[in-house]
Structure formats: structure tokens, C-alpha cells
Amino acid sequence: MLRLRLQVIGCPRRALALTDTPRPNCLDCQGAGGIARDYGHPETGEYEGTDWEFCPCWTAWALPLIPLPRRLWRTPPGGYSNEPPF
């Protein structure tokens, strides 16, 4: 059963997308959507990284619906002032 939600994605451009949600009562992943497995070097046993295994209760997909406008951060003419606004 699909549990749909809206999410903002950023690849290749920011957009509003429809995605699936992991089951919150899943016994395998406890609602996280996957299980993180740490692994180490076979000889020294030192930590090398983490693999993420997706849980069967969730499929990682996103259907982009509408693109979002780009953010324009502009400095006002003359720069910012530290004077009170009154």
C-alpha cells in the first residue's frame, strides 16, 4: 500500500515531488525506510563506511510535479545598515 506525501527535491532543479513514505509500524526498519549496516576493513577491523539497504516496505521514487522558483538573494543598494528602522 502506498503512503504518498509531498517533498521538495533538488535534482537537477528544486521541485515539488510526490513520493512514497515508509510504513511507520514496520518491524524491520521502524519507519526509517532502510537499515544502515556498518562495515570495516577485513584485516584491521577499522571502520570503513556504511551501506544502506532499502526495506521492502518502501520504494524510493519521486514524481516531480512542479518546479519551484529559484531563490534570489540580493543585497539592497548601498549594502545593509545597522541603524534601527525608525
ZIHUMO-V408732 format. One record per pair of residues at least 4 apart in sequence whose ideal C-beta (glycine too) atoms are under 8 Angstrom apart, sorted by the first residue. I is the first residue (numbers start at 1). J is the second residue. Records with the same first field share a line. If there is no record, write none. Layout:
I = J / J
This chain:
2 = 20
3 = 20 / 21 / 22 / 23
4 = 18 / 19 / 20 / 21
5 = 18 / 19 / 20 / 21
6 = 16 / 17 / 18 / 19 / 65
7 = 16 / 17 / 18 / 19 / 62
8 = 14 / 15 / 16 / 17 / 68
9 = 14 / 15 / 17 / 62 / 64
10 = 14
13 = 67 / 68 / 70
14 = 67 / 68 / 70
15 = 64 / 65 / 66 / 67 / 68
16 = 64 / 65 / 66 / 68
17 = 62 / 63 / 64 / 65
18 = 62 / 63 / 65
19 = 61 / 62 / 63
20 = 58 / 59 / 60 / 61
21 = 58
22 = 26 / 29 / 31 / 32 / 33 / 34 / 55 / 57 / 58
23 = 31 / 57 / 58
24 = 31
25 = 31
26 = 30 / 31 / 55 / 57 / 58
28 = 35 / 55 / 56 / 57
29 = 33 / 34 / 35 / 55 / 57 / 58
32 = 55
33 = 54 / 55 / 57 / 58 / 60
34 = 52 / 53 / 54 / 55 / 58
35 = 52 / 53 / 55
36 = 50 / 51 / 52 / 53
37 = 50 / 51 / 52 / 53
38 = 47 / 49 / 50
39 = 48 / 49 / 50 / 51
40 = 44 / 45 / 46 / 47 / 48
41 = 45 / 46 / 48
54 = 58 / 59 / 60
75 = 79 / 80
76 = 80
